[in-house]
């Protein structure tokens, strides 16, 4: 092999109550990365498409190369590599755009180098890319993008990742208003301390959500999609947030929340039919407030990142 191309999907992080500890992978939206062997030392980003020329190509700033460098450092390797990135996700969307790039890059380089690591072992390398992208080495985007399905990050010291069941028939509607929110800005509005009451409420919702995944109790899942820690502050940055929440109740959606740091909103439904009705309601709402929006309906991606081709 001289080159490998891999894909990694978009993700919903936090999943309302699971701030920095829960996430799930989405359908077939995502990024592709080609990693090729080079006789020259060092890492080089040779092309990026789909980003409008906005992403950095410097190895120390690009999430693909930061993740790959962490991978090579663990192997004590100085292999030269050339990286090509095809962005399928909008920047600053709250759909794990930086995480998908890092995850796809790691899947490609791992295959190219003879698969020295399992999928789970790739997650810490991707977390280093998130540190560069948003200032925090969180795993709630990169873990589901690599592993697929629902993922719980039980602890960060040491890293302890748990794959969770995916209830059958679960669909998500993604609503991306045409505004951009930087993750660092969305994190800056959060409180540094929370009350004991809020901690108790949040813990109950997290426990309820995980129980719902194991028992396929979708009504319980819907009741548990409530965040009292981050959402009250981040919702103020997203036009139409509360109006959408009210509208989706009328068509039978399970619940909704902010995808990652926003501005994308996610709505979970127990069928594709309801998810499509949610999409229609969202389209009507944003048309009424005069804001452009991208809307898509997808199931939960159970596979995560995977290799597309070998050369």
PETAVEN-V659546 format. One record per residue. N is the residue number from 1. SS is DSSP state (2 for helix, 1 for strand, 0 for the rest). PHI is phi in whole degrees, -180 to 180 (NA if undefined). D_CENTER is the distance of its C-alpha to the mean C-alpha in whole Angstrom. Layout:
n=N ss=SS phi=PHI d_center=D_CENTER
n=N ss=SS phi=PHI d_center=D_CENTER
//
This chain:
n=1 ss=0 phi=NA d_center=30
n=2 ss=0 phi=-114 d_center=29
n=3 ss=1 phi=-157 d_center=26
n=4 ss=1 phi=-137 d_center=23
n=5 ss=1 phi=-114 d_center=20
n=6 ss=1 phi=-133 d_center=17
n=7 ss=1 phi=-122 d_center=14
n=8 ss=1 phi=-139 d_center=10
n=9 ss=1 phi=-84 d_center=8
n=10 ss=1 phi=-65 d_center=5
n=11 ss=1 phi=-143 d_center=3
n=12 ss=1 phi=-108 d_center=5
n=13 ss=1 phi=-102 d_center=5
n=14 ss=0 phi=76 d_center=9
n=15 ss=0 phi=52 d_center=10
n=16 ss=0 phi=69 d_center=13
n=17 ss=0 phi=-78 d_center=15
n=18 ss=0 phi=-95 d_center=13
n=19 ss=0 phi=-55 d_center=12
n=20 ss=0 phi=65 d_center=11
n=21 ss=0 phi=-127 d_center=12
n=22 ss=1 phi=-128 d_center=10
n=23 ss=1 phi=-166 d_center=7
n=24 ss=1 phi=-145 d_center=7
n=25 ss=1 phi=-91 d_center=7
n=26 ss=1 phi=-118 d_center=8
n=27 ss=1 phi=30 d_center=12
n=28 ss=1 phi=-119 d_center=13
n=29 ss=1 phi=-86 d_center=11
n=30 ss=1 phi=170 d_center=10
n=31 ss=1 phi=-115 d_center=12
n=32 ss=1 phi=-118 d_center=15
n=33 ss=1 phi=-135 d_center=16
n=34 ss=1 phi=-107 d_center=20
n=35 ss=1 phi=-118 d_center=22
n=36 ss=1 phi=-123 d_center=25
n=37 ss=1 phi=-65 d_center=28
n=38 ss=1 phi=-136 d_center=30
n=39 ss=0 phi=-79 d_center=34
n=40 ss=0 phi=-86 d_center=33
n=41 ss=0 phi=-70 d_center=32
n=42 ss=0 phi=92 d_center=28
n=43 ss=1 phi=-107 d_center=25
n=44 ss=1 phi=-134 d_center=25
n=45 ss=1 phi=-87 d_center=23
n=46 ss=1 phi=-91 d_center=25
n=47 ss=1 phi=-162 d_center=23
n=48 ss=1 phi=-136 d_center=20
n=49 ss=1 phi=-124 d_center=20
n=50 ss=0 phi=90 d_center=18
n=51 ss=0 phi=-110 d_center=17
n=52 ss=0 phi=66 d_center=21
n=53 ss=0 phi=76 d_center=22
n=54 ss=0 phi=-95 d_center=20
n=55 ss=0 phi=-82 d_center=18
n=56 ss=0 phi=-74 d_center=20
n=57 ss=0 phi=-104 d_center=22
n=58 ss=0 phi=-64 d_center=23
n=59 ss=0 phi=-57 d_center=22
n=60 ss=0 phi=-82 d_center=22
n=61 ss=0 phi=-116 d_center=19
n=62 ss=0 phi=-81 d_center=17
n=63 ss=2 phi=-66 d_center=14
n=64 ss=2 phi=-62 d_center=15
n=65 ss=2 phi=-73 d_center=19
n=66 ss=2 phi=-62 d_center=18
n=67 ss=2 phi=-65 d_center=16
n=68 ss=2 phi=-66 d_center=19
n=69 ss=2 phi=-63 d_center=21
n=70 ss=2 phi=-62 d_center=20
n=71 ss=2 phi=-61 d_center=20
n=72 ss=2 phi=-66 d_center=24
n=73 ss=2 phi=-62 d_center=25
n=74 ss=2 phi=-64 d_center=25
n=75 ss=2 phi=-88 d_center=27
n=76 ss=0 phi=54 d_center=29
n=77 ss=0 phi=-109 d_center=29
n=78 ss=0 phi=-114 d_center=30
n=79 ss=0 phi=-58 d_center=29
n=80 ss=1 phi=-79 d_center=29
n=81 ss=1 phi=-143 d_center=26
n=82 ss=1 phi=-116 d_center=25
n=83 ss=1 phi=-120 d_center=21
n=84 ss=1 phi=-122 d_center=21
n=85 ss=1 phi=-118 d_center=17
n=86 ss=1 phi=-112 d_center=17
n=87 ss=0 phi=-81 d_center=14
n=88 ss=0 phi=-107 d_center=13
n=89 ss=0 phi=-118 d_center=10
n=90 ss=0 phi=-69 d_center=12
n=91 ss=0 phi=-77 d_center=12
n=92 ss=0 phi=60 d_center=11
n=93 ss=0 phi=-99 d_center=10
n=94 ss=0 phi=81 d_center=7
n=95 ss=0 phi=-111 d_center=5
n=96 ss=0 phi=72 d_center=3
n=97 ss=2 phi=-62 d_center=7
n=98 ss=2 phi=-66 d_center=8
n=99 ss=2 phi=-67 d_center=6
n=100 ss=2 phi=-64 d_center=7
n=101 ss=2 phi=-63 d_center=11
n=102 ss=2 phi=-65 d_center=11
n=103 ss=2 phi=-65 d_center=10
n=104 ss=2 phi=-65 d_center=13
n=105 ss=2 phi=-62 d_center=15
n=106 ss=2 phi=-69 d_center=15
n=107 ss=2 phi=-61 d_center=16
n=108 ss=2 phi=-68 d_center=19
n=109 ss=2 phi=-69 d_center=20
n=110 ss=2 phi=-63 d_center=21
n=111 ss=2 phi=-66 d_center=22
n=112 ss=2 phi=-64 d_center=24
n=113 ss=0 phi=-96 d_center=26
n=114 ss=0 phi=91 d_center=27
n=115 ss=0 phi=55 d_center=24
n=116 ss=0 phi=-72 d_center=25
n=117 ss=0 phi=-125 d_center=22
n=118 ss=0 phi=-76 d_center=20
n=119 ss=2 phi=-57 d_center=16
n=120 ss=2 phi=-61 d_center=16
n=121 ss=2 phi=-72 d_center=18
n=122 ss=2 phi=-79 d_center=16
n=123 ss=2 phi=-57 d_center=13
n=124 ss=2 phi=-59 d_center=15
n=125 ss=2 phi=-67 d_center=16
n=126 ss=2 phi=-67 d_center=12
n=127 ss=2 phi=-64 d_center=12
n=128 ss=2 phi=-65 d_center=15
n=129 ss=2 phi=-66 d_center=13
n=130 ss=2 phi=-65 d_center=11
n=131 ss=2 phi=-60 d_center=14
n=132 ss=2 phi=-71 d_center=16
n=133 ss=2 phi=-71 d_center=13
n=134 ss=2 phi=-136 d_center=13
n=135 ss=0 phi=89 d_center=16
n=136 ss=0 phi=-140 d_center=14
n=137 ss=0 phi=-86 d_center=13
n=138 ss=0 phi=-89 d_center=11
n=139 ss=0 phi=-117 d_center=9
n=140 ss=0 phi=-75 d_center=7
n=141 ss=0 phi=-98 d_center=4
n=142 ss=2 phi=-68 d_center=6
n=143 ss=2 phi=-64 d_center=8
n=144 ss=2 phi=-67 d_center=7
n=145 ss=2 phi=-65 d_center=6
n=146 ss=2 phi=-80 d_center=10
n=147 ss=2 phi=-92 d_center=11
n=148 ss=0 phi=82 d_center=10
n=149 ss=0 phi=65 d_center=11
n=150 ss=1 phi=-89 d_center=11
n=151 ss=1 phi=-135 d_center=11
n=152 ss=1 phi=-111 d_center=13
n=153 ss=1 phi=-97 d_center=13
n=154 ss=1 phi=-68 d_center=17
n=155 ss=1 phi=-156 d_center=18
n=156 ss=1 phi=-107 d_center=17
n=157 ss=0 phi=-137 d_center=21
n=158 ss=0 phi=-80 d_center=21
n=159 ss=1 phi=-65 d_center=18
n=160 ss=1 phi=-135 d_center=18
n=161 ss=1 phi=-108 d_center=15
n=162 ss=1 phi=-123 d_center=16
n=163 ss=1 phi=-79 d_center=15
n=164 ss=1 phi=-111 d_center=16
n=165 ss=0 phi=-67 d_center=17
n=166 ss=0 phi=-113 d_center=16
n=167 ss=0 phi=-59 d_center=19
n=168 ss=0 phi=-68 d_center=21
n=169 ss=0 phi=85 d_center=20
n=170 ss=0 phi=-81 d_center=17
n=171 ss=1 phi=-126 d_center=16
n=172 ss=1 phi=-125 d_center=13
n=173 ss=1 phi=-107 d_center=14
n=174 ss=1 phi=-104 d_center=12
n=175 ss=1 phi=-119 d_center=14
n=176 ss=1 phi=-113 d_center=14
n=177 ss=1 phi=-61 d_center=17
n=178 ss=0 phi=-80 d_center=18
n=179 ss=0 phi=-135 d_center=18
n=180 ss=0 phi=-118 d_center=16
n=181 ss=0 phi=-124 d_center=15
n=182 ss=0 phi=-74 d_center=14
n=183 ss=2 phi=-56 d_center=12
n=184 ss=2 phi=-61 d_center=15
n=185 ss=2 phi=-69 d_center=17
n=186 ss=2 phi=-67 d_center=15
n=187 ss=2 phi=-73 d_center=16
n=188 ss=2 phi=-69 d_center=19
n=189 ss=0 phi=-85 d_center=20
n=190 ss=0 phi=-80 d_center=19
n=191 ss=0 phi=-72 d_center=22
n=192 ss=0 phi=-90 d_center=23
n=193 ss=0 phi=-134 d_center=25
n=194 ss=0 phi=-126 d_center=25
n=195 ss=0 phi=-79 d_center=28
n=196 ss=2 phi=-61 d_center=29
n=197 ss=2 phi=-60 d_center=29
n=198 ss=2 phi=-65 d_center=25
n=199 ss=2 phi=-62 d_center=24
n=200 ss=2 phi=-67 d_center=26
n=201 ss=2 phi=-61 d_center=25
n=202 ss=2 phi=-64 d_center=21
n=203 ss=2 phi=-62 d_center=22
n=204 ss=2 phi=-63 d_center=23
n=205 ss=2 phi=-69 d_center=20
n=206 ss=2 phi=-63 d_center=18
n=207 ss=2 phi=-62 d_center=21
n=208 ss=2 phi=-65 d_center=22
n=209 ss=2 phi=-65 d_center=18
n=210 ss=2 phi=-67 d_center=18
n=211 ss=2 phi=-60 d_center=22
n=212 ss=2 phi=-63 d_center=21
n=213 ss=2 phi=-66 d_center=19
n=214 ss=2 phi=-74 d_center=21
n=215 ss=2 phi=-101 d_center=24
n=216 ss=0 phi=56 d_center=22
n=217 ss=0 phi=-91 d_center=24
n=218 ss=2 phi=-71 d_center=22
n=219 ss=2 phi=-67 d_center=24
n=220 ss=2 phi=-64 d_center=23
n=221 ss=2 phi=-58 d_center=19
n=222 ss=2 phi=-62 d_center=20
n=223 ss=2 phi=-67 d_center=22
n=224 ss=2 phi=-89 d_center=20
n=225 ss=0 phi=-79 d_center=17
n=226 ss=0 phi=-137 d_center=19
n=227 ss=0 phi=-123 d_center=18
n=228 ss=0 phi=-107 d_center=21
n=229 ss=0 phi=-104 d_center=19
n=230 ss=0 phi=-102 d_center=17
n=231 ss=2 phi=-59 d_center=17
n=232 ss=2 phi=-58 d_center=20
n=233 ss=2 phi=-92 d_center=20
n=234 ss=2 phi=-73 d_center=17
n=235 ss=2 phi=-60 d_center=18
n=236 ss=2 phi=-67 d_center=21
n=237 ss=2 phi=-90 d_center=19
n=238 ss=0 phi=-119 d_center=18
n=239 ss=0 phi=-60 d_center=21
n=240 ss=0 phi=81 d_center=22
n=241 ss=2 phi=-59 d_center=19
n=242 ss=2 phi=-73 d_center=22
n=243 ss=2 phi=-64 d_center=24
n=244 ss=2 phi=-65 d_center=21
n=245 ss=2 phi=-58 d_center=21
n=246 ss=2 phi=-69 d_center=25
n=247 ss=2 phi=-67 d_center=25
n=248 ss=2 phi=-73 d_center=23
n=249 ss=2 phi=-64 d_center=25
n=250 ss=0 phi=-73 d_center=28
n=251 ss=0 phi=-108 d_center=26
n=252 ss=0 phi=89 d_center=25
n=253 ss=0 phi=-66 d_center=21
n=254 ss=0 phi=-72 d_center=20
n=255 ss=1 phi=171 d_center=18
n=256 ss=1 phi=-147 d_center=16
n=257 ss=1 phi=-176 d_center=14
n=258 ss=1 phi=-89 d_center=12
n=259 ss=0 phi=-81 d_center=8
n=260 ss=0 phi=60 d_center=7
n=261 ss=0 phi=-95 d_center=10
n=262 ss=0 phi=87 d_center=11
n=263 ss=0 phi=-86 d_center=13
n=264 ss=0 phi=-63 d_center=11
n=265 ss=1 phi=-109 d_center=12
n=266 ss=1 phi=-117 d_center=12
n=267 ss=1 phi=-129 d_center=15
n=268 ss=1 phi=-98 d_center=15
n=269 ss=1 phi=-137 d_center=19
n=270 ss=0 phi=-92 d_center=21
n=271 ss=0 phi=-160 d_center=22
n=272 ss=2 phi=-67 d_center=21
n=273 ss=2 phi=-61 d_center=24
n=274 ss=2 phi=-68 d_center=23
n=275 ss=2 phi=-60 d_center=19
n=276 ss=2 phi=-70 d_center=22
n=277 ss=2 phi=-64 d_center=24
n=278 ss=2 phi=-60 d_center=21
n=279 ss=2 phi=-59 d_center=20
n=280 ss=2 phi=-65 d_center=24
n=281 ss=2 phi=-61 d_center=24
n=282 ss=2 phi=-66 d_center=21
n=283 ss=2 phi=-62 d_center=23
n=284 ss=2 phi=-64 d_center=26
n=285 ss=2 phi=-62 d_center=25
n=286 ss=2 phi=-73 d_center=23
n=287 ss=2 phi=-65 d_center=26
n=288 ss=2 phi=-70 d_center=29
n=289 ss=0 phi=-101 d_center=27
n=290 ss=0 phi=72 d_center=27
n=291 ss=0 phi=-122 d_center=24
n=292 ss=0 phi=-64 d_center=22
n=293 ss=1 phi=-154 d_center=19
n=294 ss=1 phi=-108 d_center=17
n=295 ss=1 phi=-130 d_center=16
n=296 ss=1 phi=-144 d_center=15
n=297 ss=1 phi=-118 d_center=16
n=298 ss=1 phi=-150 d_center=14
n=299 ss=1 phi=-90 d_center=14
n=300 ss=1 phi=-82 d_center=12
n=301 ss=0 phi=-81 d_center=12
n=302 ss=0 phi=-85 d_center=14
n=303 ss=0 phi=-97 d_center=14
n=304 ss=0 phi=80 d_center=11
n=305 ss=0 phi=-71 d_center=12
n=306 ss=1 phi=-154 d_center=16
n=307 ss=1 phi=-80 d_center=19
n=308 ss=1 phi=-91 d_center=20
n=309 ss=1 phi=-153 d_center=23
n=310 ss=1 phi=-119 d_center=26
n=311 ss=0 phi=-125 d_center=28
//
